[in-house]
Amino acid sequence: MDDIVIVGGGAGGLELAVKLGRFFKKSDTNVLLVDKNRTHIWKPLLHEVAAGSLDADIDCLDYLALSQKNGFQFQLGEVVGLDRSAQTLSLAAMLDEEGNTVLPARTIAYSKLVFALGSVTNDFGTPGAKEHCIFLDSAGSAQRFHTQLLNEFLKLQSDSNKDKLDIAIVGAGATGVELAAELYKTAELLKAYGYQNVSSARLNVSVIEAGPRLLPALPERIAQKVAHELRELGVSLMLNTAVSEASDKGLYTKQGDFIPADMSVWAAGIKAPEFMKQLDGLETNRINQLVVDRTLKTVTDNNIYAIGDCAHCIMPDETKVPPRAQSAHQMASCLFDNIKREQKGQELKQYQYVDYGSLVSLSSYSTIGSLMGSLTRGSVFIEGKLARIVYISLYRMHQMVVYGKLKTLFFMLVNRINRRLRPTLKLH
Ligand SMILES: Cc1cc2nc3c(=O)[nH]c(=O)nc-3n(C[C@H](O)[C@H](O)[C@H](O)COP(=O)(O)OP(=O)(O)OC[C@H]3O[C@@H](n4cnc5c(N)ncnc54)[C@H](O)[C@@H]3O)c2cc1C
């Protein structure tokens, strides 16, 4: 009997678990998904959770319920180690909020293992960053940011001595710029909900970027347009500015300046989780990602695969597959085929990353991006409503893999109804 264990139920791992679970439902192959959380929220939505435009409690998916419907099993637990010769994974003991043991440390046996653990924020060892900046890399941190944001706006509303709310965002990648725009929307909505002293004019968001321009991974034209939109909103863009230290009062730059901040967010880089650096001899790169070949198998162990942000995969043109939701989605599809092929003794497929373009959503103000494809013959610039539809369709594709088409349609309907019934902003 085969035991396929997938660790990490995110953009890539959950899609793979659902596909494999359905495929092997009536066979003697077990598919087990392990995640440290009980629920899944699609990570590109985290800046919306942070700003309050999305309620994670409504949009999250329950792993246990999904596992029952799709023929896989689910175990709650945090993976902390691996024994390749025994073919077992170690899970940490699970504690409740008071520190009492709910489950002791355990091991799980596998015959095939897939790492899909995603990534965490990389602060590059900057002093004070871990203590004083919020890392927007999990649903928990996004929710903590949201609570702190509401508290800061409440102080602005109530404290006549407080002139402005200063928020500093380190990193002008998609996460940083999208969050900046969402924050202005939050300020506007709070005013509409009765916070008369709150307005976007009293919000001061700085986006600090070490490089010469924002959105370094996207075409120049998109970066320019986004920069223009953000400046119109009132965002201060501080380019060529490297942060050297963070404190509870703000950020110090390498140039010797100080940027005051009531809240600081670090969104400047990613790495695979720290424990992956030492995974029983599996080869990793300098940001802890597991080195895989193009079949998505680790180069060290024939029974272990990696997909998504925690995988280091190089394409024939020497480019590295970027840490993006579309990469995780494509890798999950490719690995699904390869696991089936392997069982049938067939040759494995070579993964090819296909870039379908990039879109940046600046809350309800604007959506800007480019589409790539054979029909467009290269990159086509899009913005406005069409761009917004394409942006949302990435999430809908993820929902369709997990729920199927009909249920996704129901969810879209429920979303529309909720927009009428519930506050536009999560107020708690
Ligand atoms: C705010 C934000 C906005 C983004 N916007 C976009 C976008 O617009 N477009 C885009 O393409 N990409 C975007 N991304 C990147 C995208 O979210 C990731 O590339 C994608 O989610 C990676 O998928 P994954 O399956 O590798 O990992 P993830 O989706 O991160 O899932 C990893 C899973 O592993 C679990 N896990 C982690 N450690 C452990 C452990 N030790 N034990 C057990 N379980 C564990 C986690 O709970 C999680 O469920 C964004 C990211 C962020 C943070």
The ligand as an SDF file (V2000), in Angstrom:
LIG
                    3D

 53 58  0  0  0  0  0  0  0  0999 V2000
    0.1500   39.2250    0.7470 C   0  0  0  0  0  0  0  0  0  0  0  0
    0.5450   38.3470   -0.4200 C   0  0  0  0  0  0  0  0  0  0  0  0
    0.0560   38.6340   -1.6900 C   0  0  0  0  0  0  0  0  0  0  0  0
    0.4000   37.8220   -2.7850 C   0  0  0  0  0  0  0  0  0  0  0  0
   -0.1210   38.1220   -4.0000 N   0  0  0  0  0  0  0  0  0  0  0  0
    0.1480   37.3050   -5.0450 C   0  0  0  0  0  0  0  0  0  0  0  0
   -0.4350   37.5480   -6.3270 C   0  0  0  0  0  0  0  0  0  0  0  0
   -1.1780   38.5360   -6.5130 O   0  0  0  0  0  0  0  0  0  0  0  0
   -0.1500   36.6940   -7.3380 N   0  0  0  0  0  0  0  0  0  0  0  0
    0.6620   35.5950   -7.1590 C   0  0  0  0  0  0  0  0  0  0  0  0
    0.8810   34.8330   -8.1160 O   0  0  0  0  0  0  0  0  0  0  0  0
    1.2310   35.3350   -5.9740 N   0  0  0  0  0  0  0  0  0  0  0  0
    0.9970   36.1580   -4.9060 C   0  0  0  0  0  0  0  0  0  0  0  0
    1.5660   35.8940   -3.6880 N   0  0  0  0  0  0  0  0  0  0  0  0
    2.4660   34.7270   -3.5600 C   0  0  0  0  0  0  0  0  0  0  0  0
    1.6320   33.4410   -3.4090 C   0  0  0  0  0  0  0  0  0  0  0  0
    0.7370   33.6040   -2.3450 O   0  0  0  0  0  0  0  0  0  0  0  0
    2.5510   32.2630   -3.1500 C   0  0  0  0  0  0  0  0  0  0  0  0
    3.5030   32.1760   -4.1850 O   0  0  0  0  0  0  0  0  0  0  0  0
    1.7570   30.9660   -3.0950 C   0  0  0  0  0  0  0  0  0  0  0  0
    0.7810   31.0000   -2.0710 O   0  0  0  0  0  0  0  0  0  0  0  0
    2.6980   29.7820   -2.8410 C   0  0  0  0  0  0  0  0  0  0  0  0
    1.9670   28.6230   -2.7100 O   0  0  0  0  0  0  0  0  0  0  0  0
    2.5280   27.3840   -1.8870 P   0  0  0  0  0  0  0  0  0  0  0  0
    1.5730   26.2630   -2.0860 O   0  0  0  0  0  0  0  0  0  0  0  0
    3.9550   27.1660   -2.2260 O   0  0  0  0  0  0  0  0  0  0  0  0
    2.5220   27.8520   -0.3610 O   0  0  0  0  0  0  0  0  0  0  0  0
    1.4090   28.5270    0.5430 P   0  0  0  0  0  0  0  0  0  0  0  0
    0.2210   28.9030   -0.2550 O   0  0  0  0  0  0  0  0  0  0  0  0
    2.1020   29.5540    1.3290 O   0  0  0  0  0  0  0  0  0  0  0  0
    1.0010   27.3300    1.5260 O   0  0  0  0  0  0  0  0  0  0  0  0
    1.9100   26.7710    2.4410 C   0  0  0  0  0  0  0  0  0  0  0  0
    1.1220   25.9230    3.4490 C   0  0  0  0  0  0  0  0  0  0  0  0
    2.0550   25.2370    4.2780 O   0  0  0  0  0  0  0  0  0  0  0  0
    1.6200   25.2720    5.6240 C   0  0  0  0  0  0  0  0  0  0  0  0
    2.8160   25.1340    6.4710 N   0  0  0  0  0  0  0  0  0  0  0  0
    3.8800   25.9490    6.5340 C   0  0  0  0  0  0  0  0  0  0  0  0
    4.8240   25.4740    7.3720 N   0  0  0  0  0  0  0  0  0  0  0  0
    4.3220   24.3110    7.8590 C   0  0  0  0  0  0  0  0  0  0  0  0
    4.8440   23.3190    8.7520 C   0  0  0  0  0  0  0  0  0  0  0  0
    6.0440   23.4050    9.3110 N   0  0  0  0  0  0  0  0  0  0  0  0
    4.0650   22.2350    9.0210 N   0  0  0  0  0  0  0  0  0  0  0  0
    2.8320   22.0940    8.4640 C   0  0  0  0  0  0  0  0  0  0  0  0
    2.3080   22.9940    7.6030 N   0  0  0  0  0  0  0  0  0  0  0  0
    3.0430   24.0800    7.3050 C   0  0  0  0  0  0  0  0  0  0  0  0
    0.9380   26.6300    5.7560 C   0  0  0  0  0  0  0  0  0  0  0  0
    0.0180   26.6400    6.8410 O   0  0  0  0  0  0  0  0  0  0  0  0
    0.2520   26.7520    4.3800 C   0  0  0  0  0  0  0  0  0  0  0  0
   -1.0510   26.2110    4.4200 O   0  0  0  0  0  0  0  0  0  0  0  0
    1.2620   36.7050   -2.5870 C   0  0  0  0  0  0  0  0  0  0  0  0
    1.7670   36.4290   -1.3080 C   0  0  0  0  0  0  0  0  0  0  0  0
    1.4190   37.2340   -0.2300 C   0  0  0  0  0  0  0  0  0  0  0  0
    1.9720   36.9090    1.1390 C   0  0  0  0  0  0  0  0  0  0  0  0
  1  2  1  0
  2  3  1  0
  2 52  2  0
  3  4  2  0
  4  5  1  0
  4 50  1  0
  5  6  2  0
  6  7  1  0
  6 13  1  0
  7  8  2  0
  7  9  1  0
  9 10  1  0
 10 11  2  0
 10 12  1  0
 12 13  2  0
 13 14  1  0
 14 15  1  0
 14 50  1  0
 15 16  1  0
 16 17  1  0
 16 18  1  0
 18 19  1  0
 18 20  1  0
 20 21  1  0
 20 22  1  0
 22 23  1  0
 23 24  1  0
 24 25  2  0
 24 26  1  0
 24 27  1  0
 27 28  1  0
 28 29  2  0
 28 30  1  0
 28 31  1  0
 31 32  1  0
 32 33  1  0
 33 34  1  0
 33 48  1  0
 34 35  1  0
 35 36  1  0
 35 46  1  0
 36 37  1  0
 36 45  1  0
 37 38  2  0
 38 39  1  0
 39 40  1  0
 39 45  2  0
 40 41  1  0
 40 42  2  0
 42 43  1  0
 43 44  2  0
 44 45  1  0
 46 47  1  0
 46 48  1  0
 48 49  1  0
 50 51  2  0
 51 52  1  0
 52 53  1  0
M  END
$$$$
